[in-house]
Amino acid sequence: MTFGGFDSGGNTTPMAEINTTPLVDVMLVLLVIFIITAPLFQQAVPVDLPRVDSTRLDDRPKTIQLALDAAGQLHLDGAPATRAEVEARFTAVAPDNPELHLRADRDTRYEQVAEILAAAQRAGIVKIAFVTERPAE
């Protein structure tokens, strides 16, 4: 609110009018911005796509579950396996770009884990995950 004006009448009552000019200016600027940006939301070219009945592709990568216990025994997808069977499986599924999930017992020798990693690398498997457990709280 403003007080008084330039007249010398001594009238000191506040003016009760709201200045709406800044509000109108902001609203016009927003209107112009929305008018300019609204056509940008429709960038797709309208194409009538054909309808085909097909099977859905599995987007999830294939995984190999490999467990190595403290005694050095290998378990491939839950079943006991030899080192030769594991390497043959690595070679067979390598073109599918699988993920290797390696679960190794904490008492397992590092040498055995390194041999498994080397076999996976020779077969061409590059995605390797070490599965761990959260500590008890």
N, CA, C and O of each residue as an XYZ file, in Angstrom:
548
protein
N       0.840     -1.175      0.000
C       0.000      0.000      0.000
C       0.881      1.232      0.000
O       1.983      1.230      0.550
N       0.394      2.251     -0.606
C       1.135      3.512     -0.621
C       0.349      4.549      0.154
O      -0.870      4.461      0.304
N       1.071      5.514      0.631
C       0.442      6.583      1.389
C       0.511      7.880      0.603
O       1.557      8.286      0.098
N      -0.625      8.494      0.526
C      -0.683      9.842     -0.022
C      -0.331      9.932     -1.489
O      -0.223      8.923     -2.186
N      -0.155     11.147     -1.939
C       0.191     11.400     -3.318
C       0.943     12.705     -3.403
O       1.598     13.113     -2.444
N       0.857     13.362     -4.542
C       1.571     14.612     -4.747
C       0.704     15.840     -4.428
O       1.182     16.972     -4.487
N      -0.522     15.616     -4.104
C      -1.350     16.776     -3.775
C      -1.046     17.255     -2.361
O      -0.613     16.481     -1.507
N      -1.266     18.470     -2.142
C      -0.942     19.039     -0.831
C      -2.171     19.172      0.047
O      -2.216     20.021      0.937
N      -3.153     18.346     -0.197
C      -4.390     18.448      0.560
C      -4.271     17.880      1.950
O      -5.179     18.086      2.755
N      -3.228     17.192      2.275
C      -3.058     16.664      3.612
C      -3.793     15.353      3.819
O      -3.916     14.901      4.958
N      -4.279     14.733      2.773
C      -4.982     13.451      2.868
C      -3.954     12.348      3.067
O      -3.183     12.066      2.150
N      -3.919     11.714      4.237
C      -2.917     10.692      4.545
C      -3.514      9.288      4.646
O      -2.897      8.413      5.254
N      -4.646      9.057      4.094
C      -5.239      7.710      4.131
C      -4.564      6.828      3.086
O      -4.240      7.292      1.993
N      -4.354      5.569      3.419
C      -3.716      4.673      2.452
C      -4.617      4.387      1.270
O      -5.843      4.406      1.380
N      -3.973      4.116      0.112
C      -4.724      3.770     -1.091
C      -5.090      2.287     -1.000
O      -4.247      1.476     -0.617
N      -6.297      1.922     -1.336
C      -6.786      0.562     -1.212
C      -6.800     -0.170     -2.556
O      -7.478     -1.189     -2.681
N      -6.095      0.305     -3.534
C      -6.074     -0.325     -4.852
C      -4.886     -1.282     -4.957
O      -3.811     -1.005     -4.425
N      -5.082     -2.390     -5.635
C      -4.007     -3.365     -5.864
C      -3.445     -3.116     -7.252
O      -4.195     -2.986     -8.219
N      -2.144     -3.051     -7.344
C      -1.494     -2.840     -8.635
C      -1.395     -4.202     -9.338
O      -0.608     -5.055     -8.927
N      -2.172     -4.402    -10.372
C      -2.228     -5.688    -11.076
C      -1.313     -5.750    -12.293
O      -1.245     -6.789    -12.949
N      -0.629     -4.695    -12.604
C       0.232     -4.679    -13.787
C       1.325     -5.757    -13.727
O       1.502     -6.465    -14.718
N       2.066     -5.922    -12.625
C       3.077     -6.982    -12.599
C       2.468     -8.389    -12.733
O       3.067     -9.280    -13.336
N       1.277     -8.569    -12.162
C       0.614     -9.864    -12.280
C       0.253    -10.161    -13.730
O       0.455    -11.283    -14.196
N      -0.268     -9.191    -14.440
C      -0.637     -9.371    -15.846
C       0.617     -9.620    -16.681
O       0.595    -10.446    -17.593
N       1.704     -8.920    -16.381
C       2.954     -9.119    -17.126
C       3.464    -10.553    -16.972
O       3.855    -11.188    -17.952
N       3.456    -11.049    -15.754
C       3.932    -12.422    -15.515
C       3.026    -13.420    -16.217
O       3.517    -14.374    -16.821
N       1.726    -13.223    -16.151
C       0.791    -14.148    -16.793
C       0.965    -14.152    -18.314
O       0.870    -15.208    -18.939
N       1.216    -12.999    -18.912
C       1.422    -12.944    -20.366
C       2.720    -13.641    -20.760
O       2.766    -14.329    -21.780
N       3.765    -13.471    -19.972
C       5.025    -14.147    -20.261
C       4.831    -15.659    -20.172
O       5.301    -16.386    -21.048
N       4.151    -16.149    -19.137
C       3.881    -17.583    -19.011
C       3.036    -18.097    -20.176
O       3.285    -19.192    -20.681
N       2.048    -17.325    -20.605
C       1.215    -17.717    -21.736
C       2.052    -17.869    -23.005
O       1.879    -18.831    -23.753
N       2.943    -16.937    -23.243
C       3.808    -17.017    -24.426
C       4.725    -18.237    -24.333
O       4.926    -18.932    -25.329
N       5.278    -18.504    -23.159
C       6.161    -19.664    -22.990
C       5.393    -20.956    -23.261
O       5.909    -21.845    -23.939
N       4.176    -21.074    -22.747
C       3.389    -22.283    -22.971
C       2.973    -22.429    -24.427
O       2.917    -23.548    -24.937
N       2.683    -21.334    -25.101
C       2.320    -21.403    -26.517
C       3.504    -21.885    -27.355
O       3.331    -22.638    -28.313
N       4.696    -21.447    -26.988
C       5.890    -21.853    -27.746
C       6.265    -23.298    -27.462
O       6.651    -24.019    -28.382
N       6.161    -23.740    -26.214
C       6.634    -25.078    -25.867
C       5.597    -26.169    -26.085
O       5.980    -27.337    -26.149
N       4.333    -25.872    -26.200
C       3.299    -26.895    -26.364
C       3.501    -27.752    -27.615
O       3.337    -28.968    -27.520
N       3.844    -27.201    -28.776
C       4.053    -28.071    -29.945
C       5.257    -29.000    -29.805
O       5.334    -30.008    -30.507
N       6.191    -28.685    -28.922
C       7.369    -29.527    -28.772
C       7.053    -30.857    -28.099
O       7.838    -31.801    -28.195
N       5.911    -30.942    -27.417
C       5.528    -32.188    -26.765
C       5.090    -33.245    -27.775
O       5.067    -34.429    -27.440
N       4.755    -32.866    -28.960
C       4.301    -33.783    -30.008
C       5.364    -33.909    -31.090
O       5.178    -33.412    -32.201
N       6.482    -34.572    -30.777
C       7.558    -34.701    -31.749
C       7.463    -35.982    -32.558
O       8.145    -36.107    -33.576
N       6.652    -36.924    -32.148
C       6.575    -38.205    -32.835
C       5.868    -38.052    -34.174
O       4.914    -37.287    -34.315
N       6.359    -38.791    -35.138
C       5.734    -38.817    -36.457
C       4.581    -39.806    -36.404
O       4.773    -40.944    -35.975
N       3.400    -39.405    -36.823
C       2.276    -40.343    -36.772
C       2.454    -41.460    -37.803
O       2.443    -41.215    -39.009
N       2.618    -42.683    -37.311
C       2.805    -43.845    -38.175
C       1.808    -44.909    -37.757
O       1.653    -45.192    -36.569
N       1.135    -45.495    -38.730
C       0.203    -46.581    -38.443
C       0.983    -47.889    -38.492
O       1.249    -48.420    -39.570
N       1.351    -48.410    -37.314
C       2.177    -49.604    -37.231
C       1.353    -50.854    -37.472
O       0.184    -50.915    -37.091
N       1.957    -51.855    -38.106
C       1.225    -53.107    -38.327
C       1.065    -53.882    -37.026
O       1.885    -53.767    -36.114
N       0.012    -54.660    -36.954
C      -0.257    -55.484    -35.778
C       0.153    -56.924    -36.088
O      -0.328    -57.526    -37.049
N       1.057    -57.470    -35.252
C       1.581    -58.814    -35.467
C       1.538    -59.562    -34.150
O       1.865    -59.008    -33.100
N       1.136    -60.811    -34.208
C       1.135    -61.652    -33.015
C       2.465    -62.388    -32.959
O       2.760    -63.214    -33.822
N       3.267    -62.087    -31.944
C       4.577    -62.719    -31.822
C       4.846    -63.025    -30.360
O       4.144    -62.552    -29.466
N       5.862    -63.813    -30.141
C       6.219    -64.153    -28.766
C       7.066    -63.025    -28.181
O       7.781    -62.326    -28.899
N       6.969    -62.868    -26.883
C       7.708    -61.823    -26.200
C       9.136    -62.290    -25.962
O       9.364    -63.427    -25.550
N      10.094    -61.409    -26.222
C      11.487    -61.727    -25.991
C      11.822    -61.568    -24.518
O      11.313    -60.668    -23.849
N      12.666    -62.431    -24.026
C      13.103    -62.340    -22.634
C      14.285    -61.387    -22.574
O      15.363    -61.688    -23.087
N      14.076    -60.226    -21.940
C      15.117    -59.209    -21.871
C      16.125    -59.462    -20.752
O      17.197    -58.857    -20.729
N      15.784    -60.348    -19.836
C      16.695    -60.612    -18.735
C      17.887    -61.422    -19.233
O      17.713    -62.360    -20.011
N      19.076    -61.077    -18.802
C      20.245    -61.842    -19.244
C      20.262    -63.216    -18.589
O      19.745    -63.407    -17.488
N      20.861    -64.154    -19.282
C      20.994    -65.492    -18.723
C      22.058    -65.463    -17.640
O      23.075    -64.781    -17.768
N      21.814    -66.206    -16.577
C      22.767    -66.237    -15.480
C      23.237    -67.663    -15.238
O      22.497    -68.630    -15.423
N      24.471    -67.756    -14.827
C      25.051    -69.025    -14.413
C      25.318    -68.905    -12.919
O      26.058    -68.023    -12.485
N      24.720    -69.784    -12.142
C      24.917    -69.791    -10.698
C      26.023    -70.796    -10.388
O      25.864    -71.990    -10.642
N      27.128    -70.327     -9.848
C      28.248    -71.201     -9.517
C      28.608    -70.988     -8.057
O      28.888    -69.869     -7.629
N      28.598    -72.085     -7.294
C      28.952    -72.020     -5.879
C      30.228    -72.819     -5.661
O      30.421    -73.880     -6.255
N      31.086    -72.300     -4.810
C      32.357    -72.932     -4.480
C      32.440    -73.018     -2.969
O      32.528    -72.000     -2.283
N      32.411    -74.273     -2.440
C      32.428    -74.412     -0.980
C      33.858    -74.447     -0.461
O      34.817    -74.387     -1.230
N      33.982    -74.545      0.859
C      35.304    -74.488      1.495
C      36.180    -75.663      1.105
O      37.405    -75.553      1.124
N      35.570    -76.790      0.751
C      36.342    -77.973      0.376
C      36.786    -77.925     -1.087
O      37.520    -78.805     -1.538
N      36.354    -76.919     -1.823
C      36.742    -76.793     -3.226
C      35.774    -77.460     -4.185
O      36.064    -77.564     -5.377
N      34.627    -77.915     -3.691
C      33.618    -78.551     -4.540
C      32.832    -77.479     -5.293
O      32.457    -76.459     -4.716
N      32.587    -77.711     -6.569
C      31.836    -76.778     -7.400
C      30.386    -77.239     -7.513
O      30.115    -78.437     -7.603
N      29.468    -76.298     -7.509
C      28.045    -76.585     -7.690
C      27.542    -75.644     -8.773
O      27.450    -74.434     -8.563
N      27.220    -76.200     -9.922
C      26.771    -75.429    -11.077
C      25.249    -75.461    -11.121
O      24.651    -76.517    -11.326
N      24.630    -74.317    -10.931
C      23.168    -74.179    -10.879
C      22.556    -75.147     -9.873
O      21.494    -75.716    -10.123
N      23.222    -75.333     -8.743
C      22.697    -76.144     -7.666
C      23.099    -77.610     -7.702
O      22.873    -78.326     -6.727
N      23.686    -78.075     -8.791
C      24.077    -79.477     -8.907
C      25.596    -79.585     -8.845
O      26.291    -78.728     -9.392
N      26.129    -80.621     -8.190
C      27.581    -80.797     -8.148
C      28.151    -80.948     -9.555
O      27.550    -81.591    -10.415
N      29.318    -80.347     -9.776
C      29.934    -80.385    -11.104
C      31.444    -80.423    -10.956
O      31.992    -80.011     -9.933
N      32.108    -80.920    -11.983
C      33.564    -80.930    -12.015
C      34.036    -79.661    -12.706
O      33.250    -78.943    -13.324
N      35.329    -79.397    -12.593
C      35.894    -78.208    -13.229
C      35.749    -78.284    -14.749
O      35.512    -77.264    -15.397
N      35.889    -79.478    -15.324
C      35.745    -79.637    -16.777
C      34.305    -79.345    -17.218
O      34.088    -78.738    -18.267
N      33.330    -79.774    -16.421
C      31.931    -79.496    -16.761
C      31.642    -77.998    -16.686
O      30.909    -77.462    -17.517
N      32.214    -77.330    -15.701
C      32.014    -75.883    -15.556
C      32.614    -75.152    -16.750
O      31.982    -74.259    -17.315
N      33.837    -75.528    -17.138
C      34.474    -74.868    -18.286
C      33.714    -75.145    -19.573
O      33.600    -74.262    -20.423
N      33.186    -76.370    -19.733
C      32.391    -76.686    -20.925
C      31.112    -75.850    -20.952
O      30.698    -75.388    -22.015
N      30.486    -75.656    -19.796
C      29.272    -74.836    -19.729
C      29.586    -73.380    -20.044
O      28.827    -72.717    -20.751
N      30.699    -72.882    -19.521
C      31.115    -71.511    -19.827
C      31.271    -71.326    -21.334
O      30.783    -70.346    -21.897
N      31.948    -72.266    -21.982
C      32.189    -72.170    -23.424
C      30.879    -72.266    -24.205
O      30.709    -71.588    -25.218
N      29.955    -73.106    -23.736
C      28.701    -73.316    -24.462
C      27.790    -72.092    -24.411
O      27.126    -71.771    -25.397
N      27.757    -71.412    -23.272
C      26.816    -70.293    -23.135
C      27.460    -68.929    -23.350
O      26.767    -67.914    -23.288
N      28.747    -68.879    -23.598
C      29.434    -67.589    -23.775
C      28.862    -66.740    -24.905
O      28.800    -65.520    -24.754
N      28.431    -67.332    -26.058
C      27.859    -66.475    -27.114
C      26.581    -65.746    -26.696
O      26.229    -64.737    -27.307
N      25.880    -66.232    -25.671
C      24.651    -65.588    -25.196
C      24.929    -64.434    -24.253
O      23.993    -63.790    -23.779
N      26.209    -64.156    -23.966
C      26.622    -63.075    -23.064
C      25.957    -63.204    -21.687
O      25.226    -62.307    -21.267
N      26.209    -64.314    -20.986
C      25.559    -64.526    -19.694
C      26.264    -63.783    -18.565
O      27.349    -63.228    -18.739
N      25.618    -63.789    -17.410
C      26.217    -63.261    -16.188
C      26.595    -64.450    -15.313
O      25.822    -65.399    -15.177
N      27.770    -64.397    -14.730
C      28.221    -65.428    -13.814
C      28.037    -64.906    -12.399
O      28.625    -63.892    -12.024
N      27.214    -65.603    -11.607
C      27.025    -65.263    -10.202
C      27.834    -66.259     -9.394
O      27.478    -67.435     -9.312
N      28.913    -65.795     -8.802
C      29.850    -66.656     -8.091
C      29.637    -66.518     -6.587
O      29.752    -65.430     -6.023
N      29.325    -67.636     -5.960
C      29.186    -67.698     -4.504
C      30.337    -68.537     -3.981
O      30.394    -69.740     -4.236
N      31.239    -67.925     -3.265
C      32.400    -68.622     -2.723
C      32.365    -68.559     -1.206
O      32.103    -67.505     -0.626
N      32.627    -69.681     -0.571
C      32.681    -69.749      0.881
C      33.811    -68.850      1.376
O      34.822    -68.687      0.694
N      33.639    -68.274      2.548
C      34.665    -67.359      3.055
C      35.976    -68.074      3.345
O      37.025    -67.430      3.389
N      35.944    -69.397      3.546
C      37.167    -70.153      3.802
C      37.780    -70.720      2.526
O      38.744    -71.482      2.601
N      37.254    -70.375      1.372
C      37.777    -70.866      0.095
C      39.115    -70.203     -0.200
O      39.309    -69.014      0.055
N      40.024    -70.990     -0.738
C      41.326    -70.431     -1.112
C      41.151    -69.496     -2.305
O      40.358    -69.758     -3.209
N      41.892    -68.423     -2.289
C      41.818    -67.434     -3.372
C      42.246    -68.048     -4.699
O      41.758    -67.651     -5.757
N      43.141    -68.998     -4.644
C      43.630    -69.652     -5.860
C      42.482    -70.327     -6.612
O      42.433    -70.275     -7.841
N      41.563    -70.956     -5.884
C      40.430    -71.617     -6.542
C      39.495    -70.597     -7.185
O      38.982    -70.828     -8.280
N      39.274    -69.483     -6.515
C      38.433    -68.428     -7.094
C      39.101    -67.856     -8.340
O      38.430    -67.598     -9.339
N      40.406    -67.658     -8.289
C      41.136    -67.116     -9.439
C      41.077    -68.073    -10.621
O      40.988    -67.628    -11.766
N      41.126    -69.380    -10.367
C      41.023    -70.353    -11.459
C      39.650    -70.286    -12.123
O      39.550    -70.389    -13.345
N      38.597    -70.114    -11.336
C      37.242    -69.982    -11.894
C      37.146    -68.708    -12.737
O      36.584    -68.730    -13.832
N      37.689    -67.610    -12.236
C      37.654    -66.354    -12.989
C      38.438    -66.454    -14.279
O      38.023    -65.904    -15.298
N      39.573    -67.153    -14.252
C      40.370    -67.326    -15.464
C      39.632    -68.180    -16.481
O      39.689    -67.906    -17.679
N      38.932    -69.222    -16.010
C      38.159    -70.064    -16.927
C      37.025    -69.265    -17.560
O      36.745    -69.421    -18.748
N      36.379    -68.421    -16.785
C      35.311    -67.581    -17.331
C      35.863    -66.599    -18.353
O      35.237    -66.352    -19.384
N      37.024    -66.045    -18.071
C      37.632    -65.098    -19.004
C      38.043    -65.793    -20.302
O      37.857    -65.238    -21.385
N      38.591    -66.987    -20.205
C      38.963    -67.731    -21.414
C      37.751    -68.041    -22.281
O      37.847    -68.047    -23.508
N      36.603    -68.301    -21.641
C      35.387    -68.614    -22.388
C      34.742    -67.361    -22.981
O      33.919    -67.462    -23.890
N      35.109    -66.185    -22.475
C      34.545    -64.944    -23.006
C      33.437    -64.360    -22.149
O      32.708    -63.477    -22.601
N      33.300    -64.835    -20.930
C      32.290    -64.282    -20.018
C      32.896    -63.068    -19.334
O      33.931    -63.167    -18.675
N      32.242    -61.916    -19.495
C      32.795    -60.677    -18.951
C      31.967    -60.115    -17.800
O      32.448    -59.256    -17.062
N      30.742    -60.581    -17.634
C      29.890    -60.088    -16.542
C      29.957    -61.089    -15.398
O      29.419    -62.192    -15.491
N      30.620    -60.695    -14.324
C      30.791    -61.570    -13.171
C      30.343    -60.826    -11.926
O      30.750    -59.690    -11.687
N      29.500    -61.479    -11.135
C      29.006    -60.889     -9.893
C      29.417    -61.797     -8.740
O      29.262    -63.015     -8.814
N      29.938    -61.200     -7.680
C      30.276    -61.935     -6.471
C      29.104    -61.791     -5.508
O      28.786    -60.684     -5.075
N      28.469    -62.897     -5.176
C      27.296    -62.881     -4.315
C      27.754    -62.944     -2.862
O      28.551    -63.805     -2.490
N      27.244    -62.028     -2.049
C      27.587    -61.965     -0.642
C      26.310    -61.898      0.178
O      25.215    -61.777     -0.372
N      26.454    -61.977      1.491
C      25.334    -61.825      2.394
C      25.546    -60.594      3.253
O      26.681    -60.183      3.495
N      24.467    -60.015      3.707
C      24.552    -58.881      4.615
C      24.934    -59.375      5.998
O      24.533    -60.465      6.405
N      25.701    -58.586      6.715
C      26.049    -59.002      8.084
C      24.824    -58.983      8.981
O      23.912    -58.180      8.782
N      24.804    -59.863      9.962
C      23.686    -59.911     10.913
C      23.689    -58.652     11.765
O      24.731    -58.224     12.262
N      22.536    -58.081     11.920
C      22.435    -56.846     12.688
C      21.953    -57.105     14.082
O      21.809    -56.170     14.870
